[in-house]
Amino acid sequence: MLSQRFQALNGRITGQGSRTVILSHGFGTDQTAWDGIRPWLDARFRVVSFDLAGCGPLGASSYDPRKHDSLFGFADDLLDILDELGIEDCAYVSHSVSGMIGAAAAVARPEPFRQLVMIGASPRYLNAPGYAGGFEQSDLNGLHDGMAANFQAWGAGFAPAVVGVSNHPAVHEFCRTLFLMRPDIALAISRTIFQSDMREVAARLESPTFLIQTRQDMAVPVQVAEWLRDHIDGAVLDVIDAVGHLPHMTAPDEVIRVLEHRLVNAPAQA
């Protein structure tokens, strides 16, 4: 029987391995974004996935505007899932905003997080002195104004840009999951993500951390991944031969190649 918070977040458990992998998706998608790599994971691990609050078919009921007005509220959901499922040791595989959600959870409670894998993660999207996040405040204001004015039209333009390659199935799938989100919730979560600054949290990480970054990503420049590599003790960065922000959907073989090396062939030390 699924536990309360895990069930509220549409939790799912598959796979047949003795080690546990937790999958946590990024903005605009839900756990189905992992479908391209999930069969590979299922053959090797016990795989736990869920939809972030506000996302997926149960998103409107799982989102709390007070709790989820910062990434720490989403991190609390992750820690609740660990407690409810009795997970004491896991590899956490994340995309985009879920990288920093996992970082916050692992800083608060490092023991369960044997390894962290972050695909396209960013601790801060806004540029700052000495830091290239990729966006100016005017960029984000325009993005959010577009979302507020006409969510469907905005999403139709945003999807191809964030996918970043000519991959019509991936664009279609991103639009499908994006438009599952209630527009006001999508706007609120987007603001929470893009205005966040998790650099101090990321720099406090002690869990072994593996970064996966495409060579070109409109949402997260390579310099951001390099910043994380340089500020997380012992972090390793793999820049893969792919473009776009969603390589687990558009270049799953490249992502699997890194996971094979980092999770299977060379597991982190306790």
C-alpha positions in Angstrom: 0.0 0.0 0.0 1.4 3.4 -1.0 2.1 5.9 1.8 0.1 9.1 2.1 2.5 11.8 0.6 3.9 9.3 -1.9 0.4 8.5 -3.1 -0.6 12.2 -3.2 2.4 12.8 -5.5 1.4 9.9 -7.8 4.2 7.7 -6.6 5.3 4.7 -8.5 7.8 1.8 -7.7 9.2 -0.5 -10.4 12.4 -2.5 -11.0 14.1 -5.5 -9.6 17.4 -4.4 -8.2 18.6 -4.4 -4.6 19.7 -0.8 -4.8 17.2 2.1 -4.9 17.2 4.9 -7.4 14.9 7.9 -6.9 13.9 9.8 -10.0 12.8 13.4 -9.7 11.8 15.4 -12.8 12.1 19.0 -13.9 9.6 21.9 -14.5 7.1 21.3 -17.3 7.4 17.5 -17.2 6.2 14.7 -14.8 7.7 11.3 -14.0 6.9 10.1 -17.5 9.9 12.1 -18.7 12.0 9.2 -17.5 10.4 6.7 -19.8 13.3 6.7 -22.2 15.8 5.5 -19.6 13.5 3.7 -17.1 13.7 0.3 -18.7 17.5 0.4 -18.3 17.1 1.5 -14.7 14.4 -1.1 -13.9 16.7 -3.9 -15.0 19.3 -2.8 -12.4 17.6 -1.0 -9.6 14.5 -0.6 -7.5 13.2 2.6 -9.1 11.1 5.1 -7.2 9.4 8.0 -9.0 6.8 10.6 -8.3 5.4 13.9 -9.7 6.6 17.1 -8.1 3.8 19.1 -6.4 1.8 21.0 -9.0 2.8 18.6 -11.8 1.2 15.6 -13.4 -2.4 14.5 -13.2 -2.7 15.1 -9.5 -0.8 18.4 -9.5 -3.7 20.7 -8.6 -4.3 18.8 -5.4 -0.7 18.2 -4.4 0.4 21.8 -4.6 0.4 24.1 -1.5 1.1 27.7 -2.4 2.5 28.4 1.1 4.6 25.2 1.4 5.9 25.3 -2.2 6.8 29.0 -2.4 10.4 27.9 -2.0 12.4 24.9 -3.2 12.7 23.8 0.5 9.0 22.9 0.5 9.7 20.5 -2.4 12.7 19.1 -0.5 10.4 18.4 2.4 8.2 16.3 0.1 11.3 14.3 -0.9 12.3 13.7 2.7 8.7 12.7 3.5 8.9 10.1 0.7 12.2 8.7 2.1 10.6 8.4 5.6 7.3 6.9 4.3 9.1 4.3 2.2 11.8 3.6 4.7 14.6 4.5 2.3 17.9 4.7 4.1 20.2 4.4 1.1 19.6 5.6 -2.4 21.0 7.2 -5.6 19.0 10.3 -6.4 18.7 11.0 -10.2 17.3 14.4 -11.0 16.6 16.8 -13.8 16.7 20.6 -13.7 15.1 22.1 -10.6 15.0 18.7 -8.9 18.8 18.9 -8.7 18.6 21.7 -6.2 15.6 20.1 -4.5 17.8 17.1 -3.9 20.7 19.3 -2.8 18.5 20.9 -0.1 17.3 17.5 1.1 20.8 16.0 1.1 22.2 19.0 3.0 19.5 18.7 5.6 19.9 14.9 5.9 22.9 13.5 4.0 22.8 9.9 5.2 20.3 8.4 2.8 21.8 10.1 -0.3 24.6 7.7 -1.4 24.9 9.5 -4.7 23.3 12.5 -6.5 23.1 12.7 -10.2 22.0 16.1 -11.6 21.0 16.5 -15.2 20.9 20.2 -16.3 20.8 21.6 -12.8 21.2 25.2 -11.9 21.6 26.8 -8.4 20.7 30.2 -9.8 19.3 31.3 -13.1 19.9 35.0 -12.8 23.2 36.5 -13.7 25.1 38.0 -10.7 28.5 39.6 -10.3 31.1 36.9 -11.0 28.3 34.4 -11.9 26.8 33.7 -15.3 23.4 32.1 -14.7 22.1 32.8 -18.2 19.3 35.2 -17.6 18.7 38.9 -16.7 15.7 39.9 -14.6 14.2 41.5 -17.7 14.3 38.1 -19.4 12.5 36.4 -16.6 9.9 39.2 -16.4 9.1 38.7 -20.1 8.9 35.0 -19.6 6.4 35.3 -16.8 4.4 38.0 -18.5 4.0 35.7 -21.4 2.9 32.8 -19.2 0.3 35.1 -17.5 -1.0 36.5 -20.7 -1.6 33.3 -22.6 -0.3 30.1 -21.1 -1.1 27.9 -24.1 0.6 30.2 -26.6 3.6 30.7 -24.4 4.0 27.0 -23.9 3.8 26.3 -27.6 6.7 28.6 -28.2 8.7 27.6 -25.1 8.6 23.9 -25.7 10.7 23.8 -28.9 13.2 26.1 -27.3 13.7 24.1 -24.2 13.8 20.8 -26.0 16.4 22.4 -28.2 16.5 19.9 -31.0 14.2 19.0 -33.9 12.5 16.2 -32.0 8.8 16.4 -32.6 7.8 13.6 -30.2 9.8 15.2 -27.4 8.2 18.6 -28.1 4.8 17.0 -28.2 5.4 15.2 -24.9 6.8 18.2 -23.2 3.7 20.2 -24.2 1.4 17.4 -23.0 2.9 17.4 -19.5 3.3 21.2 -19.3 -0.4 21.7 -20.1 -1.4 19.2 -17.4 -0.3 22.0 -15.0 -2.9 24.5 -13.9 -1.7 27.8 -15.4 -1.6 29.7 -12.2 0.3 27.0 -10.5 2.8 26.7 -13.4 3.4 30.4 -13.2 3.9 30.3 -9.4 6.3 27.4 -9.6 8.2 29.0 -12.5 8.7 32.2 -10.4 9.9 30.1 -7.5 12.4 28.3 -9.6 13.8 31.2 -11.6 14.1 33.6 -8.7 15.8 31.1 -6.4 19.4 31.2 -5.3 20.6 27.9 -4.1 24.4 28.5 -4.5 25.1 28.4 -0.7 23.1 25.2 -0.4 24.9 23.5 -3.3 28.3 24.4 -1.9 27.4 22.6 1.4 26.8 19.3 -0.3 28.8 16.4 1.0 27.2 13.5 -1.0 29.1 12.3 -4.1 27.6 14.4 -6.9 27.7 13.7 -10.6 26.7 16.4 -13.0 25.4 15.7 -16.6 25.2 18.7 -18.9 24.6 19.0 -22.6 27.0 21.2 -24.7 24.2 23.7 -25.5 21.2 24.4 -23.2 19.0 27.5 -23.4 18.0 27.1 -19.8 21.4 26.2 -18.2 24.7 27.3 -19.8 27.7 25.0 -19.5 29.3 27.6 -17.2 26.6 26.9 -14.6 27.5 23.2 -14.6 31.2 24.2 -14.3 30.3 26.4 -11.3 28.6 23.5 -9.6 31.6 21.2 -10.3 33.9 23.8 -8.8 31.9 24.5 -5.7 30.6 21.1 -4.7 33.4 19.1 -3.1 34.4 16.2 -5.3 31.7 16.8 -7.9 32.3 15.3 -11.4 31.0 16.9 -14.6 30.2 14.9 -17.7 29.4 17.1 -20.7 27.6 14.8 -23.1 27.3 15.0 -26.9 23.8 16.3 -27.0 22.0 19.7 -27.0 18.9 20.9 -25.3 17.6 20.9 -21.8 16.0 17.4 -21.8 18.7 14.9 -22.8 17.0 12.0 -20.9 14.1 12.5 -23.4 16.1 13.4 -26.5 19.4 11.6 -26.1 18.7 8.8 -23.6 21.6 6.6 -24.8 24.0 9.4 -23.9 22.5 9.7 -20.4 22.5 5.9 -19.9 26.2 5.8 -20.9 27.0 8.2 -18.0 24.7 6.4 -15.6 26.4 3.1 -16.4 29.8 4.6 -15.6 28.8 6.5 -12.5 26.2 4.3 -10.9 26.9 0.8 -12.0 30.6 0.5 -12.8 31.9 2.9 -10.2 29.5 3.2 -7.2 30.3 5.9 -4.7 32.0 5.1 -1.5 30.1 5.1 1.7 
